[in-house]
Structures are given as structure tokens and as C-alpha cells.
Amino acid sequence: MSDINVTPFVDVMLVLLIIFMVTAPMMIQGVEVNLPKTTTRHIKTREDPLLLTVNKKKEIFLERHKIKLKGLETKIKKIFENRREKEVLLRADKDVPYGFVIKVIAKVKQAGIDKLGMVTEPLD
């Protein structure tokens, strides 16, 4: 018999597909922060907004990339120069001083961002 038997190959591919489908939602995205809890409504966006995270050590992350406060404005300008919808979601740890969060917000606004959303966790 000179035919190639593809049944074992298909079986292995289906098992891998199932494994990836089960494990993908379990992957942690972004930087871990302790978000403040409040009652708000969900943010509806058309495009994927840029995720800006500030942890309790006052470290700033664009998605998963660490960045300094000085370079934040220019980096955001570069990212959004070809985007029509300029949206940023800010995830700040609840233990970060209010003044530092305001400095980050000011840099984002100076970069020309139209929409800035604050990410929180729902109350229990």
C-alpha cells in the first residue's frame, strides 16, 4: 500500500487544538496590579485600546513593556500617529499616590489622546 495514512496526524492536531483552546484563557495578560473596586459600566471600544498600567512601585507599562514617565508622551504619539481612534485604558494600582496617577494622565493627554478610560474591578 503506497498511500499516506493521515489519521494519526489529524488526531494529534485536534488534541493540540483542544489543549490550546483550554489553556489560552488561563494566560495572564499584562502586569498584575491591585485595582480599586467601584460600580461603573463597561467601556465599549471599536478598536483594541492601548493598555497603560501603573503598579504600586510607580513603574509604568505600555501593554507589557516597561517605560519611564519622561518617554511616555513621545511613545504614545508614535503608537497613535496612524490610528484614527485614540483610546487608552489606564490600570493603576489602588496604592499608587494620586499625584503620580495624575502625572501619568497629564502625559497621556499631552500626547493627544481623545479617550482615556480608568479600569477598575467590580464590587463584590
C-alpha positions as CSV (number, residue, x, y, z in Angstrom):
1,M,0.0,0.0,0.0
2,S,1.5,3.3,-1.1
3,D,-1.0,5.8,0.5
4,I,0.0,8.0,3.4
5,N,-2.2,7.5,6.5
6,V,-3.1,11.0,7.8
7,T,-5.5,9.8,10.5
8,P,-2.8,9.9,13.3
9,F,-1.7,13.3,12.2
10,V,-5.2,14.7,12.3
11,D,-5.8,13.1,15.7
12,V,-2.6,14.8,17.1
13,M,-3.6,18.2,15.6
14,L,-7.1,18.0,17.1
15,V,-5.7,17.2,20.6
16,L,-3.3,20.2,20.3
17,L,-6.1,22.4,19.2
18,I,-8.2,21.4,22.3
19,I,-5.2,21.9,24.6
20,F,-4.6,25.4,23.3
21,M,-8.3,26.3,23.4
22,V,-8.4,25.3,27.1
23,T,-5.1,27.0,28.2
24,A,-5.4,30.3,26.3
25,P,-8.0,31.9,28.6
26,M,-5.8,31.0,31.6
27,M,-2.8,33.0,30.4
28,I,-2.3,36.2,32.4
29,Q,-2.3,39.4,30.4
30,G,-0.4,42.5,31.3
31,V,1.1,43.4,34.7
32,E,-0.5,42.4,37.9
33,V,-2.0,45.3,39.8
34,N,-4.5,45.7,42.7
35,L,-7.3,47.7,41.1
36,P,-9.7,49.8,43.1
37,K,-13.2,48.5,43.3
38,T,-16.2,50.5,42.2
39,T,-19.6,50.3,40.5
40,T,-19.3,51.5,36.9
41,R,-20.5,50.5,33.5
42,H,-18.4,48.6,30.9
43,I,-16.3,50.5,28.4
44,K,-17.3,49.9,24.8
45,T,-14.5,50.3,22.2
46,R,-14.2,49.7,18.5
47,E,-10.5,49.1,18.2
48,D,-8.2,47.5,20.7
49,P,-7.2,50.3,23.1
50,L,-3.7,50.7,24.4
51,L,-3.3,49.3,27.9
52,L,-1.3,51.6,30.3
53,T,-0.5,50.1,33.7
54,V,1.0,51.7,36.8
55,N,1.9,49.3,39.6
56,K,2.5,50.1,43.3
57,K,6.2,50.6,42.7
58,K,5.3,53.5,40.3
59,E,6.5,51.6,37.3
60,I,4.7,52.4,34.1
61,F,4.0,49.7,31.4
62,L,2.7,50.1,27.9
63,E,1.0,46.7,27.4
64,R,3.9,44.6,28.9
65,H,6.8,46.9,28.1
66,K,8.2,49.0,30.9
67,I,8.7,52.7,30.1
68,K,9.8,55.8,32.0
69,L,7.4,58.7,32.7
70,K,9.7,61.1,30.6
71,G,9.3,59.0,27.4
72,L,5.7,58.2,27.8
73,E,4.3,61.1,25.8
74,T,6.6,60.6,22.7
75,K,6.0,56.8,22.8
76,I,2.2,57.2,22.8
77,K,2.4,59.8,20.0
78,K,4.4,57.3,17.9
79,I,1.9,54.5,18.6
80,F,-1.1,56.5,17.7
81,E,0.2,58.5,14.7
82,N,-1.6,56.2,12.2
83,R,-4.7,55.3,14.3
84,R,-8.0,57.0,13.9
85,E,-9.5,56.1,17.3
86,K,-7.1,57.3,20.1
87,E,-8.1,55.3,23.2
88,V,-6.0,54.4,26.2
89,L,-7.1,52.3,29.2
90,L,-5.3,53.1,32.4
91,R,-4.9,50.4,35.1
92,A,-3.4,52.0,38.2
93,D,-2.9,50.1,41.5
94,K,-5.0,51.5,44.3
95,D,-1.9,52.0,46.4
96,V,-0.2,54.4,43.9
97,P,-0.3,58.0,45.1
98,Y,-3.0,60.1,43.4
99,G,-0.5,62.7,42.3
100,F,1.6,60.2,40.3
101,V,-1.5,58.9,38.5
102,I,-2.4,62.5,37.6
103,K,1.1,63.0,36.2
104,V,0.6,59.9,34.0
105,I,-2.8,61.1,32.9
106,A,-1.3,64.5,32.0
107,K,1.4,62.9,29.8
108,V,-1.3,60.8,28.0
109,K,-3.4,63.9,27.4
110,Q,-0.4,65.9,26.2
111,A,0.2,63.1,23.6
112,G,-3.2,64.0,22.1
113,I,-5.3,61.1,23.3
114,D,-9.1,61.7,22.9
115,K,-10.4,59.0,25.2
116,L,-8.8,57.8,28.5
117,G,-10.6,55.1,30.4
118,M,-9.9,54.1,34.0
119,V,-10.0,50.3,34.6
120,T,-11.5,49.2,38.0
121,E,-12.8,45.9,39.5
122,P,-16.5,45.5,40.3
123,L,-17.6,45.5,43.9
124,D,-18.2,42.0,45.4
